[in-house]
């Protein structure tokens, strides 16, 4: 399977195309998460061992979209702290339904952020931690030509040979002010809480876009309202 990657957030368009790969796009809104002056800085990441890879594939695509009139969020707890993604089922009804289904099956628990590019994205959702894993199926959503991949936006990664809007389980969170990506990636939501945690994780990238320390997704839980 082709490794999932994203376009680089800087450089000319040709260079970006060469780095095209699997991160997801932004949330439905471009409004930046708010912070308070009294907010305390995020704590240091707890040291953890690399988890054993989980099996690739083996999941079933959910047959239904999310219930209309409800709000869905994913609370992602890591060894660096927790953050919440408010899902945008209108922009990506199929990918968001898939994320909720996988989270309810604890698919993301015990996986890592395998790709961290400072001031660009953090990418996770691969059970194998290799950059090539997924749930064993794909979804597809229409991506708005006006999709913006700005800070806090969450989108789905895809292979360069896959059509726009294709998605498996790998997702990315934009950590730069503007990733400069084309409208190819299904936008599934935006960080609504814990942007400081995302920023801290986003600083842990080294050479070859590899994390400088293990960032473990301890759990990903669905919250409905």
N, C-alpha and C positions, 0 to 999 in steps of 0.2 A: 504494500500500500504506500502511496506517495505521502511523504511527510507534509504535514499541514503547517503553513507558514504565512506571514503577513508581509505586506509591502513595508519597506523602510519608511520612517517618518521624515526623512530628510534626503536631500540629493535630488537629481533630476528625475523625470518620469521614467526614463529608460532604466535607470538603476533601480528604481522602485519596482518595476515590473519583474526584474530578475530576482527580487526577493519576495515575490508574491507567494503567499501561503496562507495558513489557516487561521488567522484571528478573526473574531467576530466584529461587528460594527457597533454603532452607538445606540443609545436609547432613543425613545420617541421624542424626548424633550432635550433642548440644548441648554436648559437652565443649569447653572453650576450648583453643586451641593453647597448648602450653607454651613458655616461653622460659627461657633460662638467664641468670644474672646476668652471666656472662662474655660474653654475646652482644654483638657490635659493632654500632653503629648502621649502618643502610643508607647506602650512598654516595649522592652526588647523582646525579640523572638525567643521562645523556649527552644533550647537545643533538642533536636530529635534525630533519630536514625532514618536513613532512607527506607521507605516501606518496600516490601516485596511487591513486584509487579502483579497486577490483577489480570485475570483473563481478558483477552480481546474479544469484542463482539458478544453474541449470545443474548442480546436484548430484543424485545419486540416493540415495534413502533406503536405508539398509542393510537387507538382508532378514532378518538374524539379530540376536539379542540377544548380549550379551557372554557369554563362557564362564563357566559356573558354577564356583565353587571358585577362581577367580583374582581377584587384586586389581589394579585399574587406576587409574593416576594420570595426570594431565596436568601436565607441567612447562612452565610458561609463562615464557618469557624475554623481558624487556622492556628498554628502555633505562634503566629505573630499577632493574633487578635482576630476580631470578627468584623465583617462588613455585610451590608444588606444590599441586594439588587432588586429594585422594583421592576418587575417584568412588564413589557409592553406587548400584550397579546394582539393588539390591533396591527402593529407593524409587522410582527412575525408570529402569526397564530400557530403555525406548525412547529416551529423551533421552540417556542415557549411551552407548548404542550409537551414536547419531548423532554425539555429540561425538568419540568415538574414531575413527569413520570419517572425519569431516571433518579431524581433526588428522592422521591418517595420509595424507591427501591434501594436507596443508600449506595447508588452507583459511584458517586463522587467521594464517598468516605474512604479515607486511606490513600488518596491519590495526591499528587503534588502539582505545583506550578512548575512545569518543566522548562518553560521558556520565559526569561525575564530580560527585557531590553529597556534600560533606564530611559526615561522621558519618551517612551513609546508605548509599550504594552506589557502586561503580564498575561501569560497564557497557561491554561490548565484544562482539566476535563479528559485527559488521556489516561485510561486505566493502566496502560503499559509503561507510561512515562517516557516513551521513545519518540513521541511526536508523530507517530503513525497510527495510533490506536483509536478505537471508537466503539460505538454501541452495537455495530453490526448492521446498521441501517442508516439511511440518510433521509432528511426532509428537505423541502424547498419552499422558500417564500419569495414573493416579489419584493425587490429592494427599491425604495424610492430613489429617483435620480438626485434628490436633494439630501440624501442621507449624509449626516455629518458625524465624523468619528472624533469627537472632542473629549476632553478629560472627563472621566467617569462613565463614559458610554461603554456598554457591554455588547459585544457582537460575537457571531459564530465564525470559527475558523473553517477553512475549506482548502482542498487541494487546488493547485493551479489549473488542473485539467477539468475541474468541476464547474458547472455553470454558476452564475451569480445567484446568491440566496441559498445555495446548498449548505447543509449543516449536518454534522454528526453529533458528537458530545463535546468536542473541544471548543472552548470559548475564550475570549480575551477581554480584558478591561484596559481601556486607554488611560495611560498615565501622563502622557504629554498634553500640552494645551490643545494641539490639533495633530492627529496622526497623519493627516494628508493622504488618506486612503481613498481609492475610487469607490463608487457605490456598488460594490460586489458582495458585501458581507451582510448577512441578515442581522439587523439590529434587534436585540432581544430585551433591552432595558438599560437602566442606569443606576449607578451607585447612589442610594438614598441615605445611607448611614455608614460611617466608618471609612470615609475617604482617607483619613489619616493612616489607617491600617494599609489601605491599598498603596498609598504613597510610600510607606515604609517597605512594603514588599517590592515595589517598583525600583527601589534603590539597590536591591540585592542581585543585580545582574553583572556578569563579568564577561570574559572573552567568549566569543562564539555564542553569545546570547544565552549562556548557561547560568543558572543561579549560583551565587557564591556560597549559599548555605541552603539546606533543605527547607522548603516552605510546604508544609503538610496541610492538606485540607482534612481536618479532623472530622467535620460533618458539614453537610449541606441540607438544610431543612426548609420545607415549604411553609409559608405563613399566608393564610387567606384572610381577607376582610371584605 
